[in-house]
Amino acid sequence: MSSLRPQPSRLLLLLLPLLAGCASQVAAPAQVDRRQIYQRIANTLPQASFGWGERPGVVDMAASTKAEGPLPELPRLKATERGFMVVVDVYRPRQVWIPYSAIESCWTEWQAFPNAVLVPLILVPFQINTAKVVIDVQAVEGFLGGLERDIKRLEQISREIGLGGPWSHAQNVKAKLADDAAVFGAGKLALHVSYATPWFPWWPVGGDAEETAAAFAWAAANPDAPELEPKPTEGGGDGSPTPADER
């Protein structure tokens, strides 16, 4: 007599696409509110990263690092009609201006981990989705040169203090550059913005990640859009059409 229970092999076949991660390219929407587009981009910047992890705290404890003085105080991140600022934190945090014209493509990805772990918990409405903005960093002034200097500096600090943490972080950065180049092409690097979505993990949805990817895609398709008129503000604000969130 045959069992009505799904066979483990069949379940595995069903889960293989999910375990591999579901990624889809996002096109620019046809009609948008431009203020909302730029504001959404600005709002994502404090949580955006390049996916190579955080630099180890021991870097700041090295004598040569202390001799360079305290960490610089960075201005607020912002997005405008032409591009956006993002923090690049490898050796020391610094801001880099990314023009929309340097964006190659935008994607959403259903994260295989931890979503695949949550799939068996059928009634748990929680999944992680990521917006990926692929940037041609060769077209961004000073980006690759700054990364190379930061990587060498981390390797020097590792030799200076006799600990492997800074060196390992430098290798993580190199690996991310190589991985993105293999997937998206030489000189391409993906910026990540992840969101927790209140929906069942076995049913991938776009949610905020898709809206963010669509906002960047529209900006990339319209890098020369006319500047917006300053929006009136209350309480003596500066009237910026695209106010940035604080870092």
C-alpha positions in Angstrom: 0.0 0.0 0.0 1.4 3.4 -1.0 2.0 6.0 1.6 0.4 9.5 1.3 3.4 11.1 2.9 5.8 12.9 0.5 9.0 11.0 0.1 12.2 12.7 1.4 13.7 12.6 -2.1 10.7 14.5 -3.5 10.8 17.1 -0.8 14.5 17.6 -1.5 13.8 18.1 -5.2 11.1 20.7 -4.3 13.5 22.5 -2.0 16.5 22.6 -4.3 15.5 25.8 -6.1 14.9 27.5 -2.7 18.2 26.2 -1.3 20.0 27.6 -4.3 18.4 31.0 -3.6 15.9 32.8 -5.9 17.2 35.9 -7.6 15.4 38.0 -10.2 16.3 41.1 -12.0 14.1 44.2 -11.4 13.2 46.6 -14.2 12.5 50.3 -13.8 8.8 51.0 -13.1 7.0 53.0 -15.8 5.4 55.6 -13.5 6.8 56.9 -10.3 6.7 59.7 -7.8 10.3 61.0 -8.1 10.5 62.4 -4.6 9.5 59.0 -3.2 12.1 57.3 -5.4 15.0 59.4 -4.2 13.7 59.4 -0.6 13.5 55.5 -0.6 17.1 55.4 -1.9 18.2 57.8 0.8 16.4 55.8 3.5 18.2 52.6 2.6 21.7 54.0 2.7 22.4 53.6 6.4 21.8 49.9 6.2 23.4 49.3 2.8 26.6 47.3 2.7 28.9 45.5 0.2 28.5 42.2 2.0 32.1 41.6 3.1 31.4 41.9 6.9 32.6 44.3 9.5 36.3 45.2 10.0 37.7 43.8 13.3 37.9 46.2 16.2 41.5 45.3 16.7 42.4 47.4 13.7 41.7 50.6 15.7 44.0 49.3 18.5 47.1 49.1 16.4 49.8 51.7 17.2 50.0 52.8 13.5 46.2 53.3 13.4 46.2 55.4 16.6 49.0 57.5 15.2 46.6 58.5 12.3 44.2 60.1 14.8 40.5 59.4 15.6 38.1 58.1 13.0 36.8 60.8 10.7 33.3 62.2 11.4 31.3 61.5 8.2 28.6 63.8 7.0 25.0 62.5 6.6 24.4 60.1 3.8 22.2 61.5 1.0 20.7 60.8 -2.4 20.0 63.4 -5.1 18.8 63.4 -8.7 22.3 62.4 -9.8 23.5 59.8 -7.4 24.0 58.8 -3.8 26.6 58.5 -1.1 27.5 55.2 0.5 30.0 54.2 3.3 32.9 52.0 2.3 34.3 50.6 5.5 37.4 48.3 5.0 40.3 49.9 6.8 38.6 53.2 7.9 35.1 54.3 7.0 34.9 56.7 4.1 32.2 58.0 1.9 32.1 57.4 -1.8 29.8 59.1 -4.3 28.1 56.7 -6.7 26.4 58.2 -9.8 23.3 56.5 -11.0 25.0 56.1 -14.4 27.4 53.6 -12.8 24.5 51.2 -11.8 24.5 48.1 -14.1 21.4 46.2 -12.9 19.2 45.7 -9.9 18.0 42.4 -8.3 16.0 40.9 -5.5 17.1 37.7 -3.9 15.3 35.3 -1.5 18.1 34.4 0.9 18.7 30.7 1.0 20.0 31.1 4.6 18.2 31.5 6.9 15.0 31.1 4.8 15.7 27.4 4.0 16.0 26.7 7.7 12.6 28.3 8.3 10.8 26.5 5.5 9.9 23.4 7.6 8.3 25.7 10.1 5.2 26.0 7.8 3.3 28.5 9.9 6.2 30.9 10.7 5.5 34.2 8.7 9.1 35.4 8.3 11.7 35.5 5.5 14.7 37.6 4.5 14.9 39.2 1.1 17.8 41.3 -0.3 17.9 44.1 -2.8 21.2 44.0 -4.8 22.4 47.0 -6.8 25.2 46.0 -9.1 27.6 48.9 -9.6 30.4 49.3 -12.2 33.0 50.4 -9.7 35.5 51.1 -12.5 33.3 54.0 -13.4 33.3 55.4 -9.8 36.2 57.7 -9.2 38.7 56.5 -6.7 36.7 53.4 -5.6 39.0 50.5 -6.7 42.2 52.5 -5.8 40.9 53.2 -2.3 40.0 49.5 -1.8 43.4 48.4 -2.9 45.0 50.8 -0.4 42.7 49.6 2.4 43.4 46.0 1.7 47.2 46.5 1.8 46.8 48.5 5.0 44.9 45.7 6.7 47.5 43.2 5.7 50.2 45.5 7.1 48.3 45.9 10.4 48.0 42.1 10.7 51.8 41.7 10.5 52.2 44.7 12.9 50.1 43.3 15.7 50.7 39.6 15.0 47.0 38.7 14.7 45.1 37.3 11.8 41.8 39.3 12.0 42.8 42.2 9.8 44.3 39.9 7.2 41.2 37.7 7.2 39.0 40.7 6.6 41.2 41.8 3.7 40.7 38.4 2.2 37.0 38.6 2.6 37.0 41.9 0.7 39.1 40.2 -2.1 36.7 37.2 -2.2 33.6 39.5 -2.5 35.2 41.3 -5.4 36.1 38.1 -7.1 32.7 36.5 -6.5 30.8 39.5 -7.9 33.1 39.7 -10.9 32.4 36.0 -11.6 28.6 36.6 -11.5 28.1 40.1 -12.9 31.3 40.7 -14.8 34.8 42.2 -14.2 34.7 45.4 -12.2 31.2 44.9 -11.0 30.3 45.0 -7.3 26.9 44.5 -5.6 25.6 46.7 -2.9 23.2 44.8 -0.5 20.2 46.0 1.4 18.3 43.2 3.3 14.8 43.2 4.8 12.8 41.0 7.1 9.5 40.3 5.4 6.4 39.1 7.4 5.5 36.3 5.1 5.9 32.5 4.9 9.5 31.6 3.9 8.3 28.8 1.5 6.6 31.5 -0.6 9.2 34.0 -1.8 7.9 37.6 -2.1 9.6 40.8 -3.1 8.3 43.3 -0.5 10.5 46.1 0.5 13.5 44.6 -1.2 11.7 44.7 -4.6 10.6 48.3 -4.0 14.1 49.4 -3.2 15.6 47.6 -6.2 12.9 49.2 -8.4 13.8 52.6 -7.0 17.5 52.2 -7.9 16.6 50.7 -11.3 14.5 53.8 -12.1 17.2 56.1 -11.0 19.7 54.2 -13.1 17.5 54.4 -16.1 17.1 58.2 -15.6 20.5 59.5 -14.4 19.9 62.9 -16.1 16.4 63.5 -14.7 15.7 67.2 -14.1 16.4 68.5 -10.6 13.3 68.8 -8.4 12.2 72.0 -6.9 13.0 72.3 -3.2 10.2 71.0 -1.1 9.0 73.5 1.5 10.0 72.5 5.0 8.8 73.5 8.5 11.0 74.8 11.3 13.7 76.4 9.1 14.8 73.3 7.2 17.1 73.5 4.2 14.5 72.6 1.7 16.4 69.7 0.2 14.3 67.6 -2.1 16.0 64.4 -1.0 16.9 64.6 2.7 19.3 61.9 3.8 18.9 59.7 6.8 21.6 60.0 9.4 24.3 57.3 9.4 
